[in-house]
Amino acid sequence: MTFEMPNIKRLQKKAASAPRWMGENAFFGFLLLLFVALVLSSAVFYRYVFLTRNAQVQADLTQVTFQEQTLKHIVETWRERDARFGQAGKTPVRNIFAPLQQPVQEETE
């Protein structure tokens, strides 16, 4: 039994002319793309719905420990950020339309 190697140049030529054919035959191109989308979505649906129904799920019980120090650190960080956020906008804003005032220099003799 012998296997023939596919003619790669011929396949490349057909693949290069496929977008033009789909543009000239819009209805059939749409049907082709719809079929490809249907096949891909069916494969994904089969993988994540049908195969997971039959899978045996093992429930691993783990003990969760409450870390009070970490919680205190997080709450403290939130309070600091809230205080900084509350201070935002309280500083006076310079009027950008007023002419810039030059600092007054005192002359000493």
N, C-alpha and C positions, 0 to 999 in steps of 0.2 A: 504494500500500500504506500503510495507516494503522495505527499502533500505539495501542492503548488503554492509558491509564495505569491501573495497578492501584489498586483502591479501598483506600487505606491504612487507613481506619477499619475496614473489614471485616477486613483482615488483622490489625490490632491486637486486634480483638475475638476472633478465632479464636485468636491467640497467647495472649491472656489466659485463655481457657477451656481451653487445652491441659493445664495441670497438673491441673485438676479432672477432665477426661476420663481422664487417666492414673491418677488416684487412684480413680476409679470403676471403671475397667477395668484392674486391676493387671496381669493377664497380658499384655494387648495393649500396655500402657504399657511393660512390661519388654521385650517384643519390639521395640518401637520404639526404646527406648534401646540395646538390644543391636545393632540394625541400625546406628544412628548411630555407636556405638563401633566396629563392624566396618568401616564405611566410612572413618572417620578413621584407624584403625590400618592399614588396607590402603593408604591414601594415603601414610602415613609410611613403611611398609615398602617400597612401590614406589619412593619417592623416595630412600631411603638404602641399599637393597640392589640393586634391579635397575638403576637408573640409574648407580650407582657401579661396577658390574661392567664396563660398556662404556666408562667414562671412561678416557682415557689419562692416566696419572700420569707427570709428569716429575720425575725425581730431580735435585734441585739439590744439588750437593756444595759445602759451604762449609767453609772452614778454621776450626777452633775453636782459639782461642788460650787457653792456660792462664795465668791471672792469679794469680801466686803471692802478691802483696801482698794481694789480696782474700781468698785462702784463709787467710793468716796472721791477718788481721784477724778473720775469722769464728771461727777456732779460739781466738783470744785472748778474744773475746766469750763463747764457750761456756765457757771455763775460768773467767772472772769470774763468770758466772751459776752455774756448778757450785759455786764457792767460796761464793757468797752462799746458795745452796740448802743447802749443807752446814752453814752456820752457823745456819740456821733451827732453832728449837726448843731451842737451847742456853742461852738466857737463862732464868733462873728465873721461873716463873709465879706470880703472886700468888694466894693462897688467897682466893677470893671469899666463902667462908663464914665466915672469921674477921673479927672486928670490926676496923674501921679504926683504926689506931694514930695518935694525935695526936702531932705532933712536940713534943719536949720543949723548953721555952723556959727558958733560964737567967736568973735574976733577978740583975741587977747593982746594987749599991748604992753 
